Amino acid sequence: MRVGAFETDGLLPELREPHALAMLRPWIDVGSVGNMLISRLESRFNATEVARLAKPGNFFDFTRYRPTLYLKEDRRQVKVPNTYATYASREAPENDLVFLHLLEPHMFGETYVESVLLLLRKLGIRRYCLLGSMYDAVPHTRPPIVTGMASTAEAQEHLARAGVQRSDYQGPTTLVYLISQRAPEMGIETLTLIVHLPQYTQLDEDYTGMLRLMEVVCSLYGLSTEHADIQKAEQQRKRIDVLVEKDPQVKRLVSQMEARYDDRMQKLAQGETPQLSPEVESFLNEMEKRFGRG
């Protein structure tokens, strides 16, 4: 069965008021936060694949997203990068869940977006939530900041109760964000949740960021975090402490970021809008020069 550019093994499943949780690589998945989070939820709920692009080469440049070789029963197999969706049923009255593994398209982006929207409509999605991560001038010694937006006032209130700060970002983005823009026109509520990670760490797998974003998702869906991930986040933070202690210049930068972070939190608690001083602007420019190349 074909749904736009997607193919399925048969008829689409009947889902109960499903919510879709999406991650997007590589544009906004530093530290593999979204990928790790969704993979854990898929494992927890024993998710099953429902659809994948029939011809991913129509959208992706395979010199940029490299296929990989793996062995299966002593025979070489090729794994082709793709966008795909899985689903998991939950006990009533909880919403069923759909998980989207999105790759940013290099070609025919409008067709890609239209196909994802069509799949959401065919699956009866009620909420689409994009989960991601980005680098920022924030210290690893403080709880990661999560910013976000929602398409309804009620959902925005839910985010605020979960400790999510309203995003005021303006600037370059991905064409895939058109999914969040157009979904409300189809009656689908949308959320975007982005965790901000220290730019000076740049970990392949950032467990602290993943854990913080998981806490927000668990707050929204009445779930619990896993003890193993809490332990991994604590161990990772301790290793970073040791490395920072050995570099006086990075240690000084972390101290400055702590002061900026604390000032921001204090102003938010007082209902004020944080403003950057010239000194902080200069500091952020320095951070950009030092770590932006990574």
C-alpha positions as CSV (number, residue, x, y, z in Angstrom):
1,M,0.0,0.0,0.0
2,R,1.3,3.5,-0.9
3,V,0.7,6.6,1.1
4,G,2.3,9.4,-0.8
5,A,6.0,8.5,-1.1
6,F,5.7,5.9,1.7
7,E,5.0,2.3,1.4
8,T,3.5,-0.1,4.0
9,D,3.3,-3.9,4.3
10,G,-0.5,-3.8,4.3
11,L,-3.4,-1.8,5.7
12,L,-2.6,0.9,8.2
13,P,-3.4,0.0,11.8
14,E,-6.4,1.3,13.6
15,L,-5.0,3.6,16.3
16,R,-6.7,5.3,19.2
17,E,-6.3,9.1,19.1
18,P,-2.6,8.7,18.3
19,H,0.2,11.2,19.0
20,A,3.3,11.3,16.8
21,L,6.8,11.9,18.3
22,A,9.4,12.8,15.7
23,M,13.1,13.3,15.6
24,L,15.0,14.9,12.7
25,R,18.6,14.1,11.7
26,P,21.1,15.6,11.3
27,W,19.8,19.2,11.5
28,I,18.6,19.2,15.1
29,D,19.7,16.1,16.8
30,V,23.1,17.0,18.3
31,G,24.2,14.4,20.9
32,S,21.7,12.0,19.3
33,V,19.2,13.1,21.9
34,G,16.1,12.7,19.8
35,N,17.3,9.4,18.3
36,M,18.1,7.9,21.7
37,L,14.8,9.1,23.3
38,I,12.6,7.7,20.6
39,S,14.6,4.5,20.5
40,R,14.0,4.0,24.2
41,L,10.3,4.6,23.9
42,E,10.0,2.2,21.0
43,S,11.8,-0.4,23.0
44,R,9.6,0.3,26.1
45,F,6.3,-0.1,24.1
46,N,7.5,-2.8,21.7
47,A,6.9,-0.6,18.6
48,T,6.3,-2.1,15.2
49,E,7.3,-0.5,11.8
50,V,4.3,0.8,9.9
51,A,5.8,2.7,6.9
52,R,9.0,3.8,5.2
53,L,9.9,5.7,2.0
54,A,9.5,3.5,-1.0
55,K,12.5,5.1,-2.8
56,P,14.6,7.1,-0.4
57,G,17.0,8.0,-3.2
58,N,14.4,10.4,-4.5
59,F,15.0,12.6,-1.5
60,F,18.5,11.8,-0.1
61,D,22.0,12.2,-1.5
62,F,23.7,8.9,-0.5
63,T,27.1,10.5,-0.7
64,R,26.0,12.6,2.3
65,Y,23.9,9.9,4.1
66,R,26.1,6.9,3.5
67,P,24.7,3.4,3.2
68,T,26.3,0.9,5.5
69,L,27.4,-2.7,5.2
70,Y,26.5,-5.3,7.8
71,L,26.7,-9.1,8.1
72,K,23.6,-11.2,8.3
73,E,24.2,-15.0,8.4
74,D,27.7,-14.4,7.1
75,R,26.4,-12.5,4.1
76,R,27.0,-8.8,3.4
77,Q,23.8,-6.7,3.4
78,V,23.4,-3.0,2.6
79,K,21.4,-0.8,5.0
80,V,20.0,2.2,3.1
81,P,19.4,5.4,5.0
82,N,15.7,6.1,5.1
83,T,12.8,7.9,6.8
84,Y,10.4,5.5,8.5
85,A,7.6,5.3,11.1
86,T,6.7,2.8,13.9
87,Y,3.7,2.6,16.1
88,A,2.8,1.3,19.6
89,S,-0.6,0.7,21.1
90,R,-1.2,1.6,24.8
91,E,-3.9,0.6,27.1
92,A,-7.1,2.7,27.1
93,P,-7.6,5.6,27.7
94,E,-4.0,6.5,26.8
95,N,-3.2,7.7,23.3
96,D,-1.4,5.3,21.0
97,L,2.0,6.5,19.8
98,V,3.6,6.8,16.4
99,F,7.4,7.4,16.2
100,L,8.9,9.2,13.2
101,H,12.6,8.8,12.3
102,L,13.0,11.7,9.9
103,L,16.0,12.5,7.7
104,E,16.3,16.0,6.3
105,P,15.8,15.8,2.5
106,H,18.3,17.0,0.0
107,M,15.9,17.0,-2.9
108,F,12.1,17.4,-3.5
109,G,11.6,18.7,0.0
110,E,8.1,19.9,-0.7
111,T,7.1,16.4,-1.8
112,Y,8.7,14.9,1.2
113,V,6.8,17.2,3.6
114,E,3.5,16.5,1.8
115,S,4.1,12.8,2.1
116,V,4.7,13.0,5.8
117,L,1.6,15.1,6.3
118,L,-0.4,12.6,4.3
119,L,0.9,9.8,6.5
120,L,-0.1,11.7,9.6
121,R,-3.6,12.2,8.2
122,K,-4.0,8.6,7.2
123,L,-2.9,7.4,10.7
124,G,-5.3,9.8,12.3
125,I,-2.6,11.7,14.3
126,R,-4.0,14.2,16.9
127,R,-0.7,15.6,18.0
128,Y,2.7,16.0,16.3
129,C,5.7,16.6,18.5
130,L,9.2,17.3,17.1
131,L,11.9,16.5,19.6
132,G,15.5,17.8,19.2
133,S,18.6,19.3,20.5
134,M,21.0,22.1,19.7
135,Y,24.3,23.6,21.0
136,D,24.2,26.7,23.1
137,A,26.4,28.7,25.5
138,V,25.1,26.8,28.6
139,P,27.0,25.0,31.4
140,H,27.0,21.3,32.0
141,T,26.8,22.0,35.7
142,R,23.2,23.2,35.5
143,P,20.0,21.4,34.4
144,P,19.6,21.6,30.6
145,I,17.3,24.3,29.3
146,V,14.4,23.0,27.2
147,T,12.6,25.5,24.9
148,G,9.5,24.9,22.9
149,M,6.4,26.1,21.2
150,A,2.8,24.7,20.9
151,S,0.1,25.5,18.4
152,T,-2.6,25.8,21.1
153,A,-2.7,27.8,24.3
154,E,-3.7,24.7,26.3
155,A,-0.6,22.8,25.1
156,Q,1.6,25.8,25.8
157,E,0.4,25.8,29.4
158,H,1.3,22.1,29.6
159,L,4.8,22.8,28.4
160,A,5.2,25.6,30.9
161,R,4.2,23.3,33.8
162,A,6.8,20.9,32.5
163,G,9.5,23.6,32.8
164,V,9.7,24.3,29.1
165,Q,10.7,27.9,28.3
166,R,8.9,29.5,25.3
167,S,11.1,29.7,22.3
168,D,11.8,33.0,20.6
169,Y,14.2,31.7,17.9
170,Q,14.2,33.4,14.5
171,G,16.7,32.4,11.8
172,P,17.7,29.6,9.5
173,T,15.7,26.4,9.8
174,T,14.8,23.2,7.9
175,L,12.1,22.8,5.3
176,V,10.8,19.9,7.4
177,Y,9.5,22.5,9.9
178,L,6.7,23.0,7.3
179,I,5.2,19.9,8.9
180,S,4.7,21.7,12.2
181,Q,3.4,24.8,10.3
182,R,0.8,23.0,8.2
183,A,-0.3,20.2,10.5
184,P,-2.7,22.6,12.5
185,E,-4.5,23.3,9.3
186,M,-5.4,19.6,9.3
187,G,-6.6,19.7,12.9
188,I,-3.3,18.3,14.3
189,E,-1.9,20.0,17.4
190,T,1.8,20.6,17.2
191,L,4.6,20.9,19.8
192,T,8.3,21.5,19.3
193,L,10.7,20.6,22.2
194,I,14.4,21.5,21.9
195,V,17.0,20.8,24.7
196,H,20.0,23.1,24.8
197,L,23.4,21.4,25.2
198,P,26.9,22.7,26.1
199,Q,28.7,23.6,23.0
200,Y,32.1,22.7,24.6
201,T,31.2,19.1,25.1
202,Q,29.8,17.9,21.7
203,L,29.2,14.3,22.8
204,D,28.2,11.6,20.3
205,E,25.5,10.6,22.8
206,D,24.5,13.2,25.4
207,Y,22.7,11.3,28.1
208,T,22.1,14.4,30.3
209,G,20.3,16.1,27.4
210,M,18.4,13.0,26.5
211,L,17.3,12.5,30.2
212,R,16.1,16.1,30.5
213,L,14.1,15.9,27.3
214,M,12.7,12.5,28.4
215,E,11.6,14.1,31.7
216,V,9.5,16.6,29.7
217,V,8.0,13.9,27.5
218,C,7.3,11.7,30.6
219,S,5.6,14.7,32.2
220,L,3.3,15.1,29.2
221,Y,2.5,11.4,28.9
222,G,2.5,10.2,32.5
223,L,5.6,8.0,32.0
224,S,8.7,7.4,34.2
225,T,12.4,7.8,33.4
226,E,14.7,4.8,33.4
227,H,17.2,4.4,36.3
228,A,20.0,3.2,33.9
229,D,19.8,6.5,31.9
230,I,20.0,8.5,35.2
231,Q,23.2,6.7,36.1
232,K,24.7,7.2,32.6
233,A,24.0,10.9,32.8
234,E,25.6,11.2,36.2
235,Q,28.7,9.3,35.1
236,Q,29.0,11.4,31.9
237,R,28.7,14.7,33.9
238,K,31.5,13.5,36.3
239,R,33.8,12.7,33.4
240,I,33.2,16.2,31.9
241,D,33.9,17.7,35.4
242,V,37.4,16.1,35.3
243,L,38.2,17.3,31.8
244,V,37.0,20.9,32.5
245,E,39.1,21.0,35.7
246,K,42.2,20.3,33.6
247,D,41.7,23.2,31.3
248,P,41.8,26.6,33.0
249,Q,40.4,28.5,30.0
250,V,37.4,26.2,29.6
251,K,36.9,26.3,33.4
252,R,36.7,30.1,33.2
253,L,34.2,30.0,30.3
254,V,32.0,27.5,32.3
255,S,32.1,29.9,35.2
256,Q,30.9,32.7,33.0
257,M,28.1,30.5,31.6
258,E,27.0,29.6,35.1
259,A,26.6,33.3,36.0
260,R,24.6,34.0,32.8
261,Y,22.4,30.9,33.3
262,D,21.7,31.8,36.9
263,D,20.8,35.4,36.0
264,R,18.5,34.2,33.3
265,M,16.7,31.8,35.6
266,Q,16.3,34.5,38.3
267,K,14.8,36.9,35.8
268,L,12.4,34.3,34.4
269,A,11.3,33.5,38.0
270,Q,10.6,37.2,38.5
271,G,8.6,37.3,35.3
272,E,11.2,39.4,33.5
273,T,12.5,38.9,30.0
274,P,16.3,38.2,30.1
275,Q,18.4,40.7,28.1
276,L,22.0,40.2,27.1
277,S,24.5,42.7,28.3
278,P,27.3,43.9,26.0
279,E,29.7,41.7,28.1
280,V,27.6,38.6,27.5
281,E,27.3,39.4,23.8
282,S,31.1,39.5,23.6
283,F,31.3,36.3,25.5
284,L,28.9,34.5,23.2
285,N,30.8,35.7,20.2
286,E,34.0,34.3,21.8
287,M,32.2,31.0,22.3
288,E,31.0,31.0,18.7
289,K,34.6,31.4,17.4
290,R,36.0,28.8,19.7
291,F,33.4,26.0,19.3
292,G,31.4,26.9,16.2
293,R,33.8,25.0,14.0
294,G,32.9,21.7,15.7
